[in-house]
Amino acid sequence: MPALEARIQHRFAQLDLPMAVELPGGRRLGVDNPRLTIRLAQLKSVMHLATGQVGRLAEAFVEGQLDVAGSMRDLMDSAARLIGADPTQGLARGPLRWWHGLKRHGRSLARHRADADARQVQFHYDVSDDFYALWLDPRRVYSCAYFGAPQMSLAQAQEAKLDHICRKLMLKPGERFLDVGAGWGGLLLWAAEHYGVAGTGITLSKNQHAHVNRLIAERGLSDRVQMLLLDYRDLPEDLAFDKIASVGMFEHVGRAMLPAYFAKLWRLLRPGGLLLNHGITAGGTRNHQLGAGIGDFIEHYIFPGGELLHLSQVLRDLADSGLESLDIENLRPHYARTLWAWSDALEAQLARAAELTAPQVVRAYRLYLAGSAMSFEQGWISLHQILAARPSGQVLADSPGLRGAQSDYPFQRSYIYRS
């Protein structure tokens, strides 16, 4: 134990951490006037602290074996320094790398059967609608906002994101629009009310399904908008959609199922139609989750079945399905700001949150939101919007003489960024 204490003291001094640790029994390590104090109830947490296993420390916090006095920002700043090594470099290397990759592929297939996906989505999204409403914007948009201007509030930035997607897709009145993984209906309803589309949304969350259908009825949109409790694999392919959005969805699909997912979207999209895929991507090219125990924590407490894919992998699978990538936008800093807004909102209402769901859930989400914000800031994870098309062989009326792979995309960006 003295050796571990000495190691912790040395690391604190080396990393210039403004924090203190209270060990089991009351002994304190660290600076005299800390901005952050961590209280440990178990000796094993001392080892995790000394080795930078922040995921194991997070588990101890959720289970009530560790407590924190201080802000989430100070906690995450300290966690980033404690980790030391790059958590995006966690994949096994050497001659057996192919074997580890094969095992991960097999696990991914097993974890993403339709019944497993339904359980995993409901585990995350059906915690409590009122709990999510505490810290999301009024439209409950649970994905990266778009801060088109620095002074935007979260609510304004989420509306800007919804409109950004609709403009990229060039939505027009009467078009058949599919929102895959439609959440609480923010994009589906925005597209219907502002762009006049005939919209279909799908989700595996029973809570979201009920909430969105209630909004559709209240807003008098039942004649052209529907929300289905349905797996993407079960969507009929007899009537093609003009435009498709997949927002915060493919993270749940899994590496092994991604080729089939994009192939399904190709079949659902009319020739010449556009697809907007918006989702979290890995910061490293070889890691399937973050190291230092962070990925294991998220798998257990937040997103069972979630898998990180690098943009290069996503683009390869998308191209293999027959879809053409047209425009790629990295919104990583926007998601860091979004997550800090969510984190601040939750921290301001912890007492109310404790009334709405279990204490372990509140603790897990406190770490998840702030930890994800820090991970986006560090570049360990990212967020990409990929605009793609299913090319057709038609000759377009406004492009006389052009033949071959055509689509609705005008091959210039000015239409996206008009004021």
Secondary structure, 3 states (H helix, E strand, C coil): CHHHHHHHHHHHHHHCCCEEEECCCCCEEECCCCCEEEEECCCHHHHHHHHCCHHHHHHHHHCCCEEEECCHHHHHHHHHHHHCCCCCCCCCCCCCHHHHHHHHHHHHHHHCCHHHHHHHHHHHHCCCHHHHHHHCCCCCCCCCCCCCCCCCCHHHHHHHHHHHHHHHCCCCCCCEEEEECCCCCHHHHHHHHHHCCEEEEEECCHHHHHHHHHHHHHCCCCCCEEEEECCHHHCCCCCCEEEEEEECCHHHHCCCCHHHHHHHHHHHEEEEEEEEEEEEEECCCCCCCCCCCHHHHHHHHCCCCCCCCCHHHHHHHHHHCCCEEEEEEECHHHHHHHHHHHHHHHHCCHHHHHHHCCHHHHHHHHHHHHHHHHHHHHCCEEEEEEEEECCECCCCCCCCCCCCCECCCCCCCCCCCCC
